[in-house]
Amino acid sequence: MKRVTTEDVAKIAGVSQSTVSRVLNDYPYIKKNTRDKVLAVINELGFTRDEIARSLVEKEPNQ
C-alpha cells in the first residue's frame, strides 16, 4: 500500500503542499476553514508523518 504524502493531502484538499505543511506545523496565519479542510483530509486518508525522515531533516549537522 502506498504511503499517503503531503502532496496527496494537498491535491485532495485543493491547497498547496506548503499550506499542508503549515497546518501540520501550527502556522498561526492559516484561515480556520482552510485548516479544517486540510485536517479533515488528513483524517480521511489516515496521513501520518514519517518520523524517521523528519528526524533526518531536523538533525543538526555534526561539527
C-alpha positions, 0 to 999 in steps of 0.5 A, spaced: 500 500 500 502 506 498 504 511 503 499 517 503 504 524 502 503 531 503 502 532 496 496 527 496 493 531 502 494 537 498 491 535 491 485 532 495 484 538 499 485 543 493 491 547 497 498 547 496 503 542 499 506 548 503 499 550 506 499 542 508 505 543 511 503 549 515 497 546 518 501 540 520 506 545 523 501 550 527 502 556 522 498 561 526 496 565 519 492 559 516 484 561 515 480 556 520 476 553 514 482 552 510 485 548 516 479 544 517 479 542 510 486 540 510 485 536 517 479 533 515 483 530 509 488 528 513 483 524 517 480 521 511 486 518 508 489 516 515 496 521 513 501 520 518 508 523 518 514 519 517 518 520 523 524 517 521 525 522 515 523 528 519 528 526 524 533 526 518 531 533 516 531 536 523 538 533 525 543 538 526 549 537 522 555 534 526 561 539 527 
